[in-house]
Amino acid sequence: MISKLFTALYFFVLLYFIHLGFTTTPVQLGEVDSLTYHIPIAESISRGDFTNLSYIKQGLGYYPAVGETMLSLFVKFNIPLNLFNVLGLVLLFFCCRFTARTFGLSKMASLVFAATFSLLPTVLRLILTQTIDIWLAVFFLCSLSLLQKPKRSISYFLKIGFSLGLLVGVKYSGILLMLALLVVYSRKVLSMFTVRRFVAFFVPFFILGLSWYVRNWIITGNPIYPVAFLGWQAHPDFHATDWTSVKVFLEPGGAWLMIQAVISEYLFWSLAPLIVMLVSYYSKIKKQEELLKDLIPLVVLAVINFIIFLPQPSLPDMQIVVSNMRFVYPVMIPLMLFVFIIAKRLRIIKELTIVALLSSISVLPQLDYKPKLIIVWIMFVIVIIIKQKRGHELL
């Protein structure tokens, strides 16, 4: 029953943003990154131009552009651009569910995990913009799922090349996230490589991922242009801020600022790191090491991804810090998976589901309600209740 209420809640929120996607424009929302480079890059690609991007300020047109390539289809076919991340939200839901199933959660628990993550305030905050962090999360989830259960087939290596290529090609931080995944999960995969499997992996990985870096190297001499790194020259107008997430945290009052932002954007799940530490301590004291069986890689992955997050640009401003919580997706995904799996092993998944539902419902007051949408949602919930009337199913 509760899992179906989750479904109802998810579809209500999705319907709400579909409505807004059709009735708003990027200019109305005024999100700076979208207007400055995401949309201009997409418009250039829609014209078939992947290389003449110097007109975009500060060299930002040379960022890897898998996300903008997808956005260019919206431009070309006159689809409202504010639906771009709404589509991403749909794919995020299904990728979350697939990943949870890969890690052994039941169908219903996987659905709850998918809806829970998809309904986080940090996910919904920029849903009507053209930022690409939701897509980064999608490709990260796909790569994690594939690396969790490697296979020897050619089709598997095509898929992992496709997935990691998209991850590297959507954002520069995708390179570091790919390395984090490979450090934790690549041992089995590496032992399976043959010449044919390597070719099957490398072709999609190069086309979707490495090609953006090769393009930049040929045009500018710097594969990660406009950023300066290891002697490679930055764009003359590109000025990276000296402020990073770790510097903000260490500033007087910065720690409290970050804590408030995490709670605001992740709600109950801001406690996930604490839960992981308590469970690890409990398993050690009670000598129940089997409780953490196969879960250590998830913790290590979260720690590495957190280290990747720390030097990312930020400012000691609440609005900026809250917005930057979207960079924590790759940290929270493995931590939330850990919590769900532990709940399953401790047989408290029903209790966790109730807590997750209460946490997710709290996003509703943030929405500008449309009466017609509420009526549709109420009717959907009534149908669910009637169907469950004669049963006693909780999940």
Secondary structure, DSSP 8 states (H G I E B T S, - for coil): -HHHHHHHHHHHHHHHHHHHHHH--HHHHT-HHIIIIIHHHHHHHHTT-SS--TTSGGGGGGS--HHHHHHHHHHHTT--GGGHHHHHHHHHHHHHHHHHHHTT--HHHHHHHHHHHHT-HHHHTTTTS---HHHHHHHHHHHHHHHHS---SHHHHHHHHHHHHHHHHH-THHHHHHHHHHHHHHHHHHTT--HHHHHHHHHHHIIIIIHHHHHHHHHHS-TTTTS-BTTB---TT----S-BHHHHHHSTTHHHHHHHHHHHHHGGGGGHHHHHHHHHHHHHHTT-GGGGTTTHHHHHHHHHHHHHHTTSB--S-HHHHHHGGGGGHHHHHHHHHHHHHHHHHTT-HHHHHHHHHHHHHTTGGGS---HHHHHHHHHHHHHHHHHTTT-----
